[in-house]
Amino acid sequence: MKALVFHGPGKRAWEDKPKPALRTATDAIIKITKTALCGSDLMIANGEILNVPDGLTLGHEGVGIIEDVGSAVSMFEVGDKTMIACAPSCGKCEPCKRGLYSTCDQGGWILGRLIDGTLAEYARIPDADINLHHIPEGVDEGTLIMLKDILPTGFEYSVPDGQIKPGDTVVIFGSGHIGLTALLMAQIHSPAEIIMVDTNLHCLEVAEALGATKFIHTTDGNALHDVLKHSGGKSVDVAIIANAKVALNSLWRSFGQPTLPLQRVLLMPSRRLCC
């Protein structure tokens, strides 16, 4: 099969690899029909994530069709269409029992980092009954890819953690893939203003098309002045840092100056460990 394979920082190849086989009775083999590249994959490829083995297949986002299942898999069978959990878990350890699947003692972000991932024609998924999800008939698989990692991250930080309320003023630093999903999810609770800040004008134009009420294209590190100008000098209710590098590049001239009045700050690294 073909796979995107890591061979060290800056070294990757689309090459032939053996098709994965079942290793345990709880495994499943998935024929990948849709997948996506994550910022975390780019971090691995660039050498920013350490201890990734040479020869590893990258990727942790995917949907597909089950081609084989282990003898202990009871909830899925060959031919089922399925969505793959981006951070496999065992479902039995203490973190899993608390719903903290990404910190599973046996799993977490291992797919495409410690075990072969989904940027390939086939993938082996451990603990299939827990880490696979049935796809209803008629659902567009391309749309489901957004639910694998990117959209839930924006939802998590914008809605439950951000506690955005109607009428709030929200500022989002970074309008990359995570910042844009945070923008989409923030609109669920009808804030009065969503101000996007970035150094990339194209991304900001996309943000405006997706519902940002204002955007700040900053190149001089003095975005604080512009945010205060846009907010009329009033309190910003929620600040979401979707990209720490953008935030630093946007605000570095403001260090030592009066701070931005706000109620809640959410640090949401767009390249956090999965995702």
SVG drawing of the C-alpha trace seen along z (x, -y; Angstrom):
<svg xmlns="http://www.w3.org/2000/svg" viewBox="-29 -54 45 69">
<polyline fill="none" stroke="black" stroke-width="0.4" points="0.0,0.0 1.0,-3.7 1.7,-5.7 3.1,-9.1 6.2,-8.0 8.4,-9.9 12.1,-9.5 13.4,-12.3 13.0,-16.1 12.4,-17.4 12.4,-13.9 9.2,-12.3 8.1,-10.2 5.0,-8.8 6.1,-5.2 5.1,-1.6 4.7,0.2 3.2,3.6 -0.5,3.5 -1.2,3.6 -2.4,6.8 -4.3,7.6 -2.0,7.8 -4.6,8.4 -8.1,9.7 -9.4,6.2 -7.9,4.7 -9.5,3.6 -8.1,2.9 -9.6,-0.1 -9.4,-0.9 -9.0,-4.7 -11.4,-6.6 -10.9,-10.1 -8.1,-11.6 -6.7,-15.0 -3.4,-16.6 -3.2,-18.1 -0.9,-20.8 0.5,-18.1 1.6,-16.1 3.5,-19.1 5.2,-19.5 6.4,-15.9 7.6,-16.3 9.5,-19.4 11.1,-17.8 9.2,-19.7 7.8,-16.6 10.5,-14.3 10.9,-10.5 8.9,-9.7 10.3,-6.5 11.8,-6.5 9.5,-4.7 6.3,-5.7 3.2,-6.3 1.9,-9.8 -1.7,-10.9 -4.5,-10.5 -7.6,-11.7 -9.6,-9.3 -12.8,-7.6 -13.1,-4.4 -14.5,-0.9 -13.6,2.0 -11.7,4.7 -10.9,7.0 -11.7,7.3 -10.2,9.3 -12.2,12.1 -13.0,9.9 -14.5,7.0 -18.3,7.2 -19.7,3.8 -18.3,3.7 -18.0,6.1 -16.3,6.2 -17.9,3.7 -19.0,1.2 -18.3,-2.5 -16.5,-4.0 -14.9,-7.2 -11.6,-6.7 -10.9,-8.3 -7.9,-10.6 -6.6,-9.7 -7.2,-6.0 -8.0,-4.9 -8.5,-1.7 -11.7,-2.7 -10.7,-1.0 -8.0,-3.0 -8.8,-5.8 -8.4,-8.7 -10.8,-6.9 -13.4,-6.3 -13.3,-10.1 -13.8,-10.8 -10.3,-12.0 -9.6,-9.7 -6.7,-11.7 -4.7,-11.1 -5.4,-7.3 -2.7,-5.3 -2.5,-2.9 -3.3,-5.3 -3.8,-9.1 -2.1,-10.6 -0.3,-7.5 -1.8,-7.2 0.6,-8.7 3.1,-9.5 4.1,-6.1 2.1,-3.7 1.4,-3.8 -1.4,-6.3 -4.0,-7.2 -2.2,-9.0 -2.2,-5.7 -4.4,-3.4 -5.0,-1.2 -4.6,-1.6 -4.7,0.7 -6.8,-0.6 -6.4,0.8 -9.4,1.4 -11.8,1.0 -15.0,1.2 -14.0,-2.0 -12.1,-3.8 -14.4,-3.4 -17.7,-5.1 -20.4,-4.0 -21.2,-6.4 -24.9,-6.8 -26.0,-6.2 -26.1,-9.3 -23.6,-11.3 -20.9,-13.0 -17.5,-11.5 -15.6,-14.7 -17.7,-16.6 -17.0,-14.0 -13.3,-14.7 -14.0,-18.0 -15.3,-16.2 -12.2,-14.1 -10.0,-16.8 -10.3,-20.3 -13.9,-21.3 -14.1,-19.7 -11.0,-21.6 -12.6,-24.9 -15.8,-23.9 -14.1,-22.8 -12.3,-26.1 -15.0,-28.5 -18.2,-27.0 -17.8,-25.0 -14.4,-26.4 -14.9,-29.9 -18.3,-30.3 -19.1,-32.9 -22.4,-34.6 -24.7,-36.6 -23.4,-40.2 -19.8,-39.3 -16.8,-40.8 -14.4,-38.1 -10.9,-38.4 -9.2,-35.5 -5.4,-35.5 -4.6,-33.3 -6.9,-32.7 -5.5,-29.4 -7.5,-26.1 -8.1,-26.1 -8.7,-29.8 -11.3,-29.6 -13.1,-26.7 -13.0,-28.7 -14.6,-31.6 -17.4,-29.3 -18.1,-27.7 -18.0,-31.1 -21.0,-32.2 -23.2,-29.6 -23.7,-31.9 -24.2,-35.1 -21.4,-37.4 -21.7,-41.0 -18.2,-41.2 -15.6,-38.7 -12.3,-40.3 -9.7,-38.2 -6.0,-39.1 -3.3,-37.7 -0.2,-38.6 -1.6,-36.7 -4.0,-38.9 -5.4,-36.0 -6.4,-34.1 -8.1,-37.2 -10.1,-37.6 -11.3,-34.0 -12.2,-34.8 -14.3,-37.8 -16.1,-35.6 -16.8,-33.1 -18.4,-35.7 -15.7,-37.7 -17.1,-41.2 -13.7,-42.9 -10.2,-41.8 -6.8,-43.3 -3.9,-42.7 -0.9,-43.3 2.7,-43.5 4.3,-45.8 3.6,-43.9 1.2,-46.6 -2.2,-44.8 -3.1,-45.8 -3.7,-49.4 -5.9,-48.2 -7.9,-45.8 -8.6,-48.6 -9.6,-50.9 -12.0,-48.3 -13.5,-47.6 -13.9,-51.3 -11.5,-50.9 -14.0,-48.6 -13.4,-45.2 -12.9,-42.3 -14.9,-39.4 -13.0,-36.5 -9.6,-36.3 -8.8,-33.0 -5.1,-32.4 -5.5,-29.9 -1.9,-30.4 0.7,-31.5 3.2,-32.6 0.6,-34.9 -0.2,-36.3 3.4,-37.0 4.1,-38.6 1.0,-40.7 1.6,-42.0 5.3,-42.1 5.4,-46.0 2.7,-46.1 4.8,-44.3 5.2,-46.7 2.2,-48.8 -1.3,-48.8 -2.8,-45.5 -5.9,-44.6 -8.9,-44.6 -10.6,-41.2 -12.4,-38.6 -11.3,-35.2 -8.2,-34.2 -8.1,-30.8 -4.7,-29.4 -5.6,-27.2 -2.4,-26.2 -3.3,-25.4 -0.5,-22.9 -1.1,-21.4 -0.5,-17.7 -3.3,-16.4 -4.3,-18.7"/>
</svg>
